[in-house]
Amino acid sequence: MAAGGVTAFVLTRGTGGTETAQPPLDTHVAAPAQRPPTTTVAPVTLTSQAPAEITENDLLRQAAQDSATAERLVGQWVPQLSSKNLGLVVGGVTYDYPAILADFRALHDRFPDAVMVNSSDYSNFSRKDFWVTLEASVFSSADAANAWCDEQGFAAQDCHASRLTHSGGPAGNSKPRR
């Protein structure tokens, strides 16, 4: 008998009418199937989702994925590339969850160090529940961060210096471009 398996025998009739048990040729009965161990499944890659399937949870996951990098930016001047919330209309586009994520992804494709944060998690933003895209490059001053925006060809209203903070408020933590 094979380990963990069952061996079957075939009865054959020999000369003189006697029956003998013979192992069959190339026959194997498998051992009972065992359940595989429970495993953790990796997060789903968002790029495989159809736009209609993208929800607020996808934005929350992106912000959570970027949170460690964002926390290293606290207190530093960085370029703020985008700020969108549900229902905001910009350039004829009404932002819903798929459009907000598409905006982030387009910026991330252009600037691979870009991260997403939720404005509700930081006290420097004057409006809450906005999904903010930041370039994770640190600058010594607001003017230096704004110069980076200029060098990248952003319009004044599309990129400006921002400093993340968990205490205080918006005053002194943002510098618009002119």
C-alpha positions in Angstrom: 0.0 0.0 0.0 1.3 3.5 -0.9 1.7 6.0 1.9 -1.6 7.8 2.4 -3.1 6.1 -0.6 -5.1 2.9 -1.4 -3.8 0.1 -3.6 -6.5 -1.8 -5.5 -6.2 -5.3 -6.8 -8.0 -6.9 -9.7 -9.3 -10.5 -9.4 -8.2 -12.6 -12.4 -9.2 -16.1 -13.2 -6.3 -18.4 -13.9 -6.2 -21.8 -15.5 -8.2 -24.3 -13.6 -10.8 -21.7 -12.4 -8.8 -20.3 -9.5 -9.0 -16.6 -8.7 -5.9 -14.6 -7.8 -5.5 -11.0 -6.8 -3.2 -9.1 -9.1 -2.3 -5.4 -8.9 -3.6 -3.5 -11.9 -1.3 -2.0 -14.4 -0.5 1.7 -13.9 -3.5 2.2 -11.5 -3.2 4.5 -8.6 -5.9 5.8 -6.3 -5.0 9.1 -4.8 -5.0 9.9 -1.1 -8.0 11.9 0.1 -7.6 15.6 -0.8 -6.4 17.8 2.1 -7.5 21.4 2.5 -4.8 23.9 1.7 -3.7 26.1 4.6 -5.4 29.4 4.9 -3.4 32.2 3.3 -3.6 36.0 3.2 -4.5 37.4 -0.1 -2.6 40.4 -1.4 -4.6 43.6 -2.0 -6.2 43.9 -5.4 -4.4 46.2 -7.9 -6.6 49.1 -8.6 -5.7 49.3 -12.2 -7.8 46.2 -12.9 -11.0 47.8 -11.8 -13.5 49.3 -14.1 -14.2 53.0 -13.2 -17.7 52.2 -12.0 -16.3 49.8 -9.4 -14.0 52.4 -7.8 -15.4 53.6 -4.4 -14.3 55.7 -1.5 -12.6 52.6 -0.1 -10.2 52.6 -3.0 -9.2 56.2 -2.2 -8.9 55.3 1.5 -6.6 52.4 0.6 -4.4 54.6 -1.6 -4.1 57.2 1.2 -3.3 54.4 3.7 -0.7 53.0 1.4 0.9 56.4 1.1 0.6 57.4 4.8 4.1 56.5 5.9 5.6 58.7 3.2 3.1 61.5 4.0 4.0 61.4 7.7 7.7 61.9 6.7 6.6 65.1 5.0 5.0 66.6 8.1 6.6 70.0 8.8 8.2 70.2 5.4 7.4 72.3 2.3 6.2 70.2 -0.6 4.3 70.9 -3.8 0.6 70.3 -3.7 -0.4 69.0 -7.1 -4.2 68.5 -6.7 -7.1 68.8 -4.3 -10.4 67.2 -5.3 -13.5 66.2 -3.5 -16.8 64.4 -4.4 -18.9 66.6 -6.6 -16.2 69.3 -7.3 -16.5 70.6 -10.9 -13.2 71.6 -12.5 -12.7 72.2 -16.2 -16.1 70.6 -17.0 -15.3 67.5 -15.0 -17.5 66.6 -12.1 -15.3 64.6 -9.7 -16.6 61.3 -8.4 -14.4 58.6 -6.9 -13.2 57.2 -10.3 -12.3 60.7 -11.5 -10.5 61.5 -8.3 -8.4 58.3 -8.5 -7.8 58.9 -12.2 -6.5 62.4 -11.4 -4.2 61.0 -8.8 -2.9 58.2 -11.1 -2.2 60.6 -13.9 -0.2 62.8 -11.6 1.5 59.7 -10.1 2.5 58.5 -13.6 4.1 61.8 -14.2 5.6 62.2 -10.7 6.3 58.7 -9.3 6.9 60.1 -5.8 3.4 61.6 -5.6 1.3 60.5 -2.6 -2.4 60.9 -1.8 -3.7 62.2 1.6 -7.1 63.0 2.9 -7.3 66.6 4.1 -9.3 65.5 7.1 -6.1 63.9 8.5 -4.1 67.1 8.6 -4.8 70.5 10.3 -3.1 72.6 7.6 -6.0 72.2 5.1 -8.9 74.6 5.4 -11.4 72.2 3.9 -12.0 68.7 5.0 -12.8 65.6 3.0 -10.6 66.5 0.0 -8.2 64.0 -1.6 -4.9 65.8 -2.0 -2.0 64.8 -4.2 1.4 65.9 -3.0 4.8 65.6 -4.6 6.9 63.8 -1.9 9.9 66.1 -2.6 10.9 68.3 0.3 12.0 71.9 -0.2 13.7 74.3 2.1 11.0 77.0 1.7 7.6 77.6 0.2 9.2 79.7 -2.5 11.5 76.7 -3.5 8.4 74.4 -3.6 6.6 77.0 -5.8 9.6 77.3 -8.1 9.4 73.5 -8.6 5.7 74.0 -9.7 6.9 76.7 -12.1 9.6 74.4 -13.5 7.1 71.6 -14.1 4.8 73.9 -16.1 1.8 73.9 -13.7 -0.7 76.8 -13.8 -0.7 78.9 -10.6 -4.0 77.4 -9.5 -2.9 73.8 -10.0 0.2 73.6 -7.9 1.4 75.5 -4.8 3.6 75.1 -1.7 2.0 73.3 1.2 3.2 72.1 4.6 1.5 69.2 6.3 0.8 69.5 10.0 -1.2 67.8 12.7 -1.3 70.9 15.0 -2.1 74.5 14.3 -4.1 75.4 11.3 -3.9 76.6 7.7 -2.3 79.9 8.5 1.4 79.9 7.4 1.2 76.4 6.0 0.3 77.2 2.4 1.7 79.7 -0.1 -0.2 80.2 -3.4 1.6 81.0 -6.6 1.0 84.2 -8.5 
